[in-house]
Amino acid sequence: MAQVTDLHISSNIPLPAPALLQSEVERSQQQAEFIAESRQHIRNILNGDDKRLLVICGPCSIHDPKAGIEYAQKLANLAEQVKHQIYIVMRVYFEKPRTTVGWKGLIMDPMLDGSDNIPQGLRQARLFLREIIDIGLPTATELLDPITPQYIADLISWSAIGARTTESQTHRQMASGLSMPLGFKNTTTGDLVAAVNAIKAATQSQTFLGVSEQGVASAVTTSGNPDCHIILRGGDSGPNYGADDIAVTSDLLTQHGLHPSIMIDASHANCGKKQERMPAVFDEIVRQRTAGNENVTGAMLESNLVAGNQSFPQALDQLTYGQSITDQCIDWDTTENIILQAATALKEAGVAG
């Protein structure tokens, strides 16, 4: 008999059931309360009930948990200093979309050697998230694979759908069932309408194929996620963080009956993927907010201990500690300076605190 299935499958390894992994790396009651509280803070900011600026800040991706924890400790101290003007959420990205091929993140390849030990990656992700929460920081991530949330979403305060997947029906459906606030980025071309349509779809009830907590394929029906917003990240045609861009986006959201809450990514196409340009973009975001534009509710920064990025793959013992192996990041000193300056500007303008 001719073989017609699995012609291009070299292995198919079952994953542990989400409930099993959650019981192995358990969420404490205190951690659950922290996540619930942080999500509410974020909702209040996005809805305009809390006048602080929401800032999603951290490494482009987590590849070295030790360096990630060191960064988190610094960020937690900074967050405490600016807590009356800025609500900081740590960027904890475990999945990386690739234009062609490359390292796909800690969940997919936790050993950074191509072994793709996904069960170990999921375990490491939960362990890392618990540590960040215990340090006192809310967590943010991009959810790329639609199965991943079953394993880690209970430890996430805010999530994003990236520019490459905003148009994906699968990701819009997934977003409609998530329990945390979520941002849709404009597409890589810079298209805003796709992100607006994504928000509208994610706020509605959806039924789709998913995985239960017991690891069984299931039909999932959602009630819709009311806490979705847009993220401007620039595109092929250039950046979109200027005042005119904010006005166009606000009008578009309003026309579609959506709350004009806008987060702006200071990295990616808005800085031309050049970390040295990121502080100026962030300063302009803050300037618009201090000038009275309350539709600017949040900003994103890619930040690490060491500036820039390094090529990968390479020998692990040759990697620079605390430096990104994906996109370029600003260093810690720069991060601290621009956030402290932003907090001062917001306070002087009477925006918050």
C-alpha positions as CSV (number, residue, x, y, z in Angstrom):
1,M,0.0,0.0,0.0
2,A,1.3,3.4,-0.9
3,Q,2.3,5.6,2.0
4,V,0.3,8.8,2.0
5,T,0.8,10.2,5.6
6,D,3.7,11.5,7.5
7,L,5.9,11.6,4.4
8,H,7.8,14.6,5.8
9,I,7.6,13.9,9.6
10,S,10.8,12.7,11.2
11,S,9.4,12.6,14.8
12,N,6.2,13.2,16.7
13,I,6.8,13.5,20.4
14,P,3.7,13.9,22.7
15,L,3.8,16.9,25.1
16,P,2.9,16.7,28.8
17,A,-0.7,17.7,29.4
18,P,-1.0,21.4,30.3
19,A,-2.6,20.5,33.7
20,L,0.3,18.1,34.4
21,L,2.9,20.8,33.8
22,Q,0.9,23.4,35.8
23,S,0.8,21.0,38.7
24,E,4.6,20.3,38.4
25,V,5.5,24.0,38.2
26,E,2.6,25.2,40.3
27,R,1.3,28.8,40.6
28,S,0.9,29.9,44.2
29,Q,-2.2,31.7,45.5
30,Q,0.0,34.8,46.1
31,Q,1.2,34.7,42.5
32,A,-2.3,34.3,41.2
33,E,-3.4,37.3,43.1
34,F,-0.5,39.4,41.8
35,I,-1.4,38.4,38.2
36,A,-5.0,39.3,38.7
37,E,-4.1,42.7,40.3
38,S,-1.6,43.5,37.6
39,R,-4.0,42.7,34.8
40,Q,-6.5,45.1,36.4
41,H,-4.0,47.9,36.6
42,I,-3.2,47.4,32.9
43,R,-7.0,47.4,32.0
44,N,-7.5,50.6,33.9
45,I,-4.6,52.3,32.1
46,L,-5.8,51.1,28.7
47,N,-9.4,52.3,29.5
48,G,-8.2,55.7,30.7
49,D,-9.2,55.1,34.3
50,D,-5.6,55.1,35.5
51,K,-3.5,58.0,34.0
52,R,-0.1,56.4,34.3
53,L,1.8,55.4,31.2
54,L,2.1,51.7,30.6
55,V,5.6,50.6,29.6
56,I,6.4,47.1,28.3
57,C,10.2,46.9,28.8
58,G,12.7,44.1,28.6
59,P,14.9,41.9,26.4
60,C,13.9,41.2,22.8
61,S,13.9,37.5,23.9
62,I,14.9,35.5,26.9
63,H,17.8,33.1,26.0
64,D,19.7,33.1,29.3
65,P,17.5,32.9,32.4
66,K,20.3,34.0,34.7
67,A,20.8,37.2,32.9
68,G,17.1,37.7,32.6
69,I,16.7,37.5,36.4
70,E,19.5,40.0,36.9
71,Y,17.8,42.3,34.5
72,A,14.4,41.8,36.3
73,Q,15.9,42.8,39.7
74,K,17.2,46.0,38.2
75,L,13.9,46.7,36.5
76,A,11.9,46.0,39.7
77,N,13.9,48.7,41.6
78,L,13.3,51.1,38.8
79,A,9.6,50.3,38.6
80,E,9.3,51.1,42.3
81,Q,10.9,54.6,41.8
82,V,8.5,55.6,39.0
83,K,5.3,53.7,40.1
84,H,3.2,56.9,40.4
85,Q,3.8,57.9,36.8
86,I,4.7,54.7,34.9
87,Y,3.5,51.2,35.3
88,I,6.3,48.9,34.1
89,V,5.6,45.4,32.8
90,M,8.6,43.2,32.0
91,R,8.9,41.9,28.5
92,V,9.4,38.1,28.8
93,Y,9.4,36.7,25.2
94,F,9.9,33.0,24.8
95,E,8.7,32.6,21.2
96,K,10.3,34.4,18.2
97,P,8.8,34.5,14.7
98,R,11.4,34.2,12.0
99,T,11.3,35.7,8.5
100,T,12.9,32.5,7.2
101,V,14.7,30.3,9.8
102,G,16.6,30.9,13.0
103,W,16.4,30.3,16.8
104,K,12.7,30.3,17.6
105,G,12.9,31.0,21.3
106,L,13.4,29.4,24.7
107,I,10.3,27.3,24.6
108,M,11.2,25.8,21.2
109,D,14.9,25.4,21.8
110,P,15.8,25.9,25.5
111,M,19.3,24.4,25.1
112,L,20.2,26.8,22.1
113,D,21.6,23.8,20.3
114,G,18.9,22.8,17.8
115,S,17.7,19.9,20.1
116,D,14.2,21.5,20.3
117,N,13.3,20.0,23.7
118,I,9.9,21.7,23.9
119,P,8.7,20.0,27.1
120,Q,11.9,21.3,28.8
121,G,11.3,24.7,27.2
122,L,7.8,24.9,28.6
123,R,9.0,23.9,32.0
124,Q,11.7,26.6,31.9
125,A,9.3,29.2,30.8
126,R,7.0,28.5,33.8
127,L,9.9,28.5,36.2
128,F,11.2,31.8,34.9
129,L,7.8,33.5,34.9
130,R,7.3,32.5,38.6
131,E,10.7,34.1,39.5
132,I,9.8,37.3,37.7
133,I,6.5,37.5,39.5
134,D,8.1,36.8,42.9
135,I,10.5,39.7,42.2
136,G,7.4,41.9,41.9
137,L,7.1,42.5,38.2
138,P,4.1,41.9,35.9
139,T,4.9,39.8,32.8
140,A,4.4,40.4,29.1
141,T,4.9,38.1,26.2
142,E,4.1,37.5,22.5
143,L,1.9,34.4,22.1
144,L,2.9,32.8,18.8
145,D,1.9,29.1,18.9
146,P,-1.8,28.7,19.7
147,I,-1.1,25.8,22.0
148,T,1.4,27.7,24.2
149,P,-1.2,29.7,26.3
150,Q,-2.5,26.5,27.8
151,Y,0.9,26.1,29.4
152,I,1.9,29.6,30.5
153,A,-1.0,32.1,30.2
154,D,-1.9,31.8,33.9
155,L,1.4,33.6,34.6
156,I,1.1,36.4,32.0
157,S,-0.2,39.9,32.8
158,W,-0.3,41.2,29.2
159,S,0.3,39.7,25.8
160,A,0.8,40.7,22.2
161,I,0.0,39.4,18.8
162,G,2.9,40.2,16.4
163,A,2.9,42.0,13.1
164,R,3.3,38.8,11.2
165,T,0.2,37.1,12.9
166,T,-2.2,40.0,13.4
167,E,-4.0,39.0,10.1
168,S,-4.1,35.3,11.2
169,Q,-7.6,34.0,12.0
170,T,-6.0,31.4,14.3
171,H,-4.4,34.1,16.5
172,R,-7.5,36.3,16.5
173,Q,-9.6,33.4,17.7
174,M,-6.9,32.5,20.3
175,A,-6.9,36.1,21.5
176,S,-10.6,36.1,22.0
177,G,-10.3,33.5,24.7
178,L,-7.3,34.9,26.6
179,S,-7.7,36.2,30.1
180,M,-5.3,39.1,30.0
181,P,-5.2,42.4,28.1
182,L,-3.7,42.1,24.7
183,G,-2.2,44.3,21.9
184,F,-2.4,43.7,18.2
185,K,0.5,45.2,16.2
186,N,0.0,46.8,12.8
187,T,1.3,44.6,10.0
188,T,4.9,44.6,8.7
189,T,3.7,46.7,5.8
190,G,2.4,49.3,8.3
191,D,-1.3,48.5,7.7
192,L,-3.6,49.6,10.5
193,V,-6.9,48.2,9.2
194,A,-5.7,44.7,9.8
195,A,-5.0,45.4,13.5
196,V,-8.4,47.1,13.9
197,N,-10.1,44.1,12.3
198,A,-8.2,41.9,14.6
199,I,-9.4,43.8,17.7
200,K,-13.0,43.6,16.4
201,A,-12.7,39.8,15.8
202,A,-11.0,39.1,19.2
203,T,-13.7,40.9,21.1
204,Q,-16.3,38.6,19.7
205,S,-17.2,35.0,20.7
206,Q,-15.3,32.5,18.6
207,T,-15.2,28.7,18.3
208,F,-12.0,27.0,17.2
209,L,-9.9,23.9,17.5
210,G,-7.8,23.8,20.6
211,V,-6.3,21.7,23.3
212,S,-7.9,21.1,26.7
213,E,-6.0,21.2,30.0
214,Q,-5.8,17.4,29.8
215,G,-4.0,17.7,26.4
216,V,-7.0,16.5,24.4
217,A,-8.0,18.1,21.1
218,S,-11.2,20.0,21.7
219,A,-13.6,22.6,20.3
220,V,-13.1,25.8,22.3
221,T,-15.8,28.4,22.5
222,T,-14.9,31.9,23.9
223,S,-16.9,34.8,25.1
224,G,-14.5,37.4,23.5
225,N,-11.7,39.5,25.0
226,P,-12.8,43.0,25.8
227,D,-9.3,44.3,26.7
228,C,-7.6,44.4,23.2
229,H,-5.8,47.5,21.8
230,I,-3.6,48.5,18.9
231,I,0.2,48.7,18.9
232,L,2.0,50.9,16.4
233,R,5.4,49.5,15.4
234,G,6.1,51.1,12.1
235,G,6.3,49.3,8.8
236,D,7.9,49.0,5.4
237,S,6.8,52.5,4.6
238,G,8.5,53.9,7.7
239,P,7.8,54.8,11.3
240,N,4.3,55.6,12.6
241,Y,4.9,57.2,16.1
242,G,4.4,60.8,15.1
243,A,1.5,63.1,16.1
244,D,-0.1,62.7,12.7
245,D,0.1,58.9,12.9
246,I,-1.5,59.0,16.3
247,A,-4.3,61.2,15.0
248,V,-5.0,58.9,12.1
249,T,-5.0,55.8,14.3
250,S,-7.3,57.5,16.9
251,D,-9.8,58.4,14.1
252,L,-9.7,54.9,12.6
253,L,-10.4,53.3,16.0
254,T,-13.2,55.7,16.7
255,Q,-14.8,55.2,13.3
256,H,-14.9,51.4,14.0
257,G,-16.5,51.9,17.4
258,L,-13.4,51.1,19.4
259,H,-11.8,52.9,22.3
260,P,-8.8,54.9,20.9
261,S,-6.2,53.4,23.3
262,I,-2.8,53.3,21.5
263,M,0.5,51.7,22.5
264,I,3.6,52.7,20.6
265,D,6.6,50.4,20.1
266,A,9.8,52.4,20.2
267,S,11.7,49.5,18.6
268,H,11.2,47.5,15.4
269,A,10.4,49.7,12.3
270,N,9.8,52.8,14.5
271,C,13.6,53.0,15.1
272,G,14.7,51.2,12.0
273,K,15.8,48.3,14.2
274,K,18.7,50.6,15.4
275,Q,18.9,50.6,19.2
276,E,20.6,54.0,19.3
277,R,17.5,55.6,17.8
278,M,15.1,54.1,20.3
279,P,15.5,56.7,23.1
280,A,14.5,59.5,20.8
281,V,11.4,57.6,19.7
282,F,10.5,56.9,23.3
283,D,11.0,60.6,24.2
284,E,8.6,61.6,21.4
285,I,6.0,59.1,22.8
286,V,6.3,60.7,26.2
287,R,6.2,64.2,24.7
288,Q,2.9,63.5,23.1
289,R,1.5,62.2,26.3
290,T,2.7,65.1,28.4
291,A,1.3,67.4,25.7
292,G,-2.1,66.1,26.7
293,N,-2.8,63.2,24.2
294,E,-4.5,60.7,26.5
295,N,-5.0,58.3,23.6
296,V,-1.3,57.4,24.0
297,T,-1.6,54.9,26.8
298,G,1.5,52.8,26.5
299,A,5.0,52.3,25.0
300,M,7.3,49.4,24.3
301,L,11.1,49.2,24.8
302,E,13.5,46.5,23.9
303,S,16.1,46.7,26.6
304,N,18.9,44.4,28.0
305,L,21.9,44.6,30.3
306,V,24.2,45.2,27.3
307,A,23.4,47.3,24.2
308,G,23.0,45.9,20.7
309,N,22.9,42.3,19.7
310,Q,25.2,39.4,18.8
311,S,25.2,36.9,16.0
312,F,23.8,33.5,16.7
313,P,24.3,30.6,16.5
314,Q,27.8,30.5,17.9
315,A,29.5,28.6,20.8
316,L,27.5,29.2,23.9
317,D,30.7,30.0,26.0
318,Q,31.5,32.8,23.5
319,L,28.2,34.6,24.0
320,T,28.3,38.0,25.6
321,Y,26.4,37.9,28.9
322,G,23.3,40.0,29.0
323,Q,23.3,40.8,25.2
324,S,20.4,40.0,22.9
325,I,20.8,37.1,20.3
326,T,17.8,38.4,18.4
327,D,16.9,42.1,17.8
328,Q,19.1,45.0,19.1
329,C,18.3,46.4,22.6
330,I,19.3,49.5,24.5
331,D,21.5,48.9,27.5
332,W,20.5,49.1,31.2
333,D,21.9,52.6,31.8
334,T,20.1,54.0,28.9
335,T,16.9,52.3,29.9
336,E,17.1,53.7,33.4
337,N,17.9,57.2,32.3
338,I,15.0,57.5,29.7
339,I,12.4,56.0,32.1
340,L,13.5,58.3,35.0
341,Q,13.3,61.3,32.6
342,A,9.9,60.2,31.4
343,A,8.6,59.9,34.9
344,T,9.8,63.4,35.8
345,A,8.3,64.8,32.6
346,L,4.9,63.1,33.3
347,K,4.9,64.3,36.9
348,E,5.8,67.9,35.9
349,A,3.0,67.9,33.3
350,G,0.5,66.6,35.9
351,V,-0.3,63.6,33.8
352,A,0.0,61.1,36.7
353,G,1.2,61.0,40.3
